[in-house]
Each structure stands twice: as structure tokens, then as C-alpha cells.
Amino acid sequence: MSINIKSRDQLVGQQVPNVTFHTRVADSWKDVTTDELFKGKKVVVFALPGAFTPTCSSSHLPRYNELASAFKENGIDDILCVSVNDTFVMNAWAADEEAHNITMIPDGNCEFTRGMGMEVNEEAIGFGPRSWRYSMLVDDGKIVEAFIEPIKEGDPFEVSDADTMLKFVAPNWKPQESIAIFTKPGCPFCAKAKAALQEKGLAYEEIVLGKDASIVSVRAITGKVTAPQVFIGGKYIGGSEDLDAYLAKHA
């Protein structure tokens, strides 16, 4: 397997490439420079092969989005997602993933990726030039640390994940257990449960019945037909009152 990318030692201590990104905001074009993104800021960057691709959509982007508040609490000003895609694709992907906490960077001309020494040729699968998967911590434009995926077959995803980066930024950080809540539109008990989680500063994924799942799914999983239904760390908690009792005991 012949891939020629820069190593961590070649990147750490270097400045990020000077690039202008062509982005689309609402109905207007807006050019964004690397100075605007990095100057005077502490920024986490994660780069990936492509929007809407499996690992990028199932794991890489969602976890950074989920942990954005933890990064902010530990001094990170912004989280950038870089991919060799155009701005329309990146905007559509962000909307599809509800990645409101991430700044999407469309490196459509591969200028930033090439300047980073992270360009790989993916013509064999019809992708053309793409970015190797990596993450880095950048302080005022200087690369402080980089986590570069090992060169091996397939699409390795071992070190550029959000948890690895957050543990570097904040060594004492402990991950929150994942929380999912089934809700129904207009349900006051659902609103109460979500407010209770927010009051404790707990991030959660909301699964809206009629949109993201059906009552059949809830009944199959919990044996219940009411909402909300809450799961924490793989454990079924129950409804709103059950959640209150759980939070009083554990959070």
C-alpha cells in the first residue's frame, strides 16, 4: 500500500497552510481564510475522506458534535471538520447530521489537505484526491498535536476520534455515558425529561416518534407505548419520573 503523507513529527510545531475556503452561507458566497479560523484561537481540527461516507457519518462527525460542549469547557474555541468536498455537500451533510456544534470546512480544491501533506489518491474507488483521516490541536495557527491514522488497508479509524483528542486536551476528563430519549411532539412529560437532562448538563440524542422512529419501535424495545422513554449507558431507565429518580441518585 503506497501512501505518502506527513508524519506527526513533521506536523507538530508547524503553521497550518494559508488557504482561503469558498463557503456558502444561506444564499451567498463567503470566503473564509485560515487566519479567520485560527488566529488567536485554540482550535481542534478533524479531517476525513468524505461527507456522507460510512465511518465519517456514523462515528467521526457525530462524536465530535456530541462532545463539543466538553471541548468548549476545556478551552477549545472551535471544532473544524475538513473534507475534500464542495460547500454544498458539506452544508447538506451538516444539516443531515444536525452537526450544529461543528464548523464545516469545504476543502473542495484540496488546497488545505495538500498543504498539510495529507492528500491521498482515491481514484480506485472513484473519489479522486481526498484527505487521509487525522485530527490535530491548533493554537494560534500552530499545530500543537496531531493524531494520524495508521497506514493500512481499508479506512482505519483508531486515533483521530473525539475521545482521544479530548483526553489529550483534558487528561482528567471522563466520558459521559451516552443518553437517548424517545419523545413525542407536544408531550409535556418529554419536555420535562429533556429539561432535567439539560439542567444537569447532560448531552442526549432525541429520537422523535413519527419522525425518527415509530411507537412500534418503542414497544418492541421497552414494552411501553408512552413517551418519554430514556436509556442511559445501555440501560433502560424508563419515563420522566424514573429519570428524575435516576438523576437524584446518580447525577
C-alpha positions in Angstrom: 0.0 0.0 0.0 1.7 3.2 -1.2 0.6 6.3 0.7 2.8 9.3 1.1 1.6 11.5 3.9 3.4 13.6 6.6 4.1 12.1 10.0 3.2 13.6 13.4 6.7 14.8 13.9 6.7 16.6 10.6 3.5 18.5 11.5 3.8 19.4 15.2 5.3 22.9 15.6 4.4 23.9 12.1 1.8 26.5 11.0 -1.3 25.4 9.2 -1.4 26.2 5.5 -2.6 29.6 4.4 -5.7 28.9 2.4 -9.0 30.6 1.5 -12.1 28.4 1.7 -15.1 29.1 -0.6 -18.2 28.6 1.6 -21.9 29.1 1.0 -23.9 30.8 3.8 -27.6 31.0 3.1 -27.8 32.2 -0.5 -24.5 34.0 -0.6 -20.8 33.0 -1.2 -18.5 33.8 1.7 -14.7 33.3 1.5 -13.1 32.3 4.8 -9.4 32.4 5.4 -7.3 30.3 7.7 -6.4 33.5 9.6 -10.1 33.9 10.4 -10.4 30.3 11.6 -7.2 30.0 13.6 -5.7 33.4 14.6 -5.8 33.9 18.3 -7.8 30.8 18.9 -7.3 27.3 20.2 -9.0 25.0 17.6 -9.5 21.3 17.2 -9.5 20.0 13.6 -10.6 16.6 12.3 -10.2 15.7 8.7 -11.9 12.8 6.9 -12.2 11.2 3.5 -15.7 12.4 2.6 -19.1 13.7 3.6 -21.9 11.1 3.8 -19.4 8.2 3.9 -20.0 5.4 6.5 -17.4 5.9 9.2 -17.5 9.7 8.8 -21.3 9.8 9.3 -21.7 7.0 11.9 -18.8 7.9 14.2 -16.3 10.6 13.4 -18.5 13.6 12.9 -21.3 12.7 15.4 -19.0 12.1 18.3 -17.2 15.5 17.9 -20.6 17.1 17.7 -21.7 15.3 20.8 -18.6 16.3 22.8 -18.5 19.9 21.6 -19.6 21.3 25.0 -16.8 19.4 26.8 -14.2 20.7 24.4 -15.5 24.3 25.0 -15.4 23.8 28.8 -11.7 22.8 28.4 -10.6 25.9 26.4 -11.3 25.0 22.8 -12.8 27.9 20.8 -14.0 25.9 17.8 -14.1 22.5 16.2 -13.5 22.3 12.4 -14.4 19.4 10.1 -12.3 19.3 6.9 -13.1 17.3 3.9 -12.3 17.5 0.2 -15.9 18.2 -0.7 -17.6 21.4 -2.0 -19.6 23.7 0.3 -23.0 22.5 -0.9 -22.2 18.9 0.1 -20.7 19.9 3.4 -23.7 22.1 4.3 -26.1 19.3 3.3 -24.2 16.8 5.4 -24.1 19.1 8.4 -27.9 19.6 8.2 -28.5 15.9 7.8 -26.3 15.0 10.8 -27.6 18.0 12.8 -24.0 18.9 13.4 -24.7 22.4 14.8 -21.7 22.4 17.0 -19.1 21.9 14.2 -17.7 24.4 11.7 -17.7 22.6 8.3 -14.7 23.4 6.1 -15.1 22.6 2.4 -11.6 22.0 1.0 -13.0 21.4 -2.5 -9.8 22.2 -4.3 -7.7 20.1 -1.9 -5.5 23.1 -1.1 -5.5 22.8 2.7 -5.2 19.0 2.6 -2.3 19.2 0.1 -0.6 21.9 2.2 -0.9 19.7 5.2 0.7 16.8 3.4 -2.4 14.7 3.9 -3.6 14.2 0.3 -4.2 10.6 -0.8 -5.3 9.3 -4.2 -8.6 7.5 -4.1 -9.2 7.1 -7.8 -9.5 3.4 -7.4 -12.9 3.9 -5.7 -13.9 7.0 -7.8 -13.1 9.6 -5.2 -10.1 11.2 -6.8 -7.9 13.3 -4.4 -9.0 13.0 -0.8 -7.8 13.7 2.8 -6.3 11.0 4.9 -8.1 10.7 8.2 -6.4 12.7 11.1 -7.1 15.2 13.9 -5.0 18.0 15.3 -4.9 20.6 18.0 -4.0 24.1 16.7 -3.1 27.1 18.9 -3.0 30.4 17.1 -2.3 28.7 13.8 0.5 26.4 15.2 0.0 22.7 15.3 0.4 21.5 18.9 -0.5 17.8 18.4 -1.6 15.5 15.6 -3.3 12.1 15.6 -2.8 10.5 12.2 -4.5 7.2 11.4 -2.0 4.3 10.6 -1.4 3.5 7.0 -3.2 0.2 6.4 -5.9 -1.2 4.1 -9.4 0.0 4.4 -10.4 3.1 6.3 -8.6 3.0 9.7 -10.3 4.9 12.5 -8.2 4.3 15.6 -6.7 7.6 16.9 -8.4 10.6 15.3 -11.6 10.2 17.2 -13.1 12.8 19.5 -12.5 10.9 22.8 -8.7 10.6 22.1 -8.5 14.3 21.3 -10.5 15.3 24.3 -8.4 13.2 26.6 -5.3 14.9 25.3 -6.8 18.4 25.8 -8.1 17.5 29.2 -6.3 14.4 30.7 -8.7 14.2 33.7 -11.9 14.2 31.5 -14.2 11.2 31.9 -16.7 10.4 29.2 -20.4 10.9 29.9 -22.5 7.8 29.3 -24.5 8.0 26.1 -28.1 9.0 26.6 -31.0 8.5 24.2 -34.6 9.7 24.8 -37.7 8.7 22.8 -40.1 11.7 22.7 -43.4 12.7 21.1 -44.2 16.2 19.7 -46.1 18.3 22.1 -45.6 15.9 25.0 -45.2 17.8 28.3 -43.5 14.9 30.1 -41.0 14.7 27.3 -40.2 18.4 27.7 -39.8 17.9 31.4 -37.4 15.0 30.9 -35.3 16.9 28.4 -35.2 19.9 30.8 -34.0 17.7 33.6 -31.1 16.4 31.4 -30.2 19.9 30.3 -30.2 21.2 33.9 -27.6 18.5 34.8 -25.6 19.5 31.7 -26.1 16.1 30.1 -25.9 15.7 26.4 -28.5 13.4 24.8 -29.8 12.2 21.5 -33.5 12.7 20.9 -35.5 10.2 18.9 -38.8 11.7 17.8 -41.7 9.3 17.3 -43.3 9.8 14.0 -40.1 11.2 12.5 -37.1 9.1 13.6 -38.9 6.0 14.9 -42.4 4.7 15.4 -44.3 3.6 18.5 -43.7 0.0 17.3 -40.0 0.5 17.9 -40.6 1.8 21.5 -43.0 -1.1 22.3 -40.5 -3.6 20.9 -37.6 -2.2 22.9 -39.3 -1.2 26.2 -42.7 -2.9 26.2 -44.2 0.5 26.7 -46.3 2.7 24.4 -45.9 6.0 26.2 -43.2 8.8 26.0 -40.7 9.7 27.0 -38.6 6.6 27.3 -35.0 7.1 28.4 -31.8 5.0 28.0 -28.5 5.8 29.7 -25.3 3.9 29.1 -27.1 0.9 27.5 -29.5 0.7 30.5 -33.3 1.3 30.2 -34.3 4.0 32.7 -38.0 4.5 31.9 -40.2 7.6 31.8 -40.0 11.1 33.2 -40.4 10.1 36.9 -38.0 7.2 36.5 -35.4 9.7 35.0 -35.9 12.1 38.0 -35.2 9.3 40.4 -32.2 8.1 38.5 -30.7 11.7 38.3 -31.3 12.3 42.0 -29.3 9.1 42.8 -26.5 9.3 40.2 -26.0 12.8 38.8 
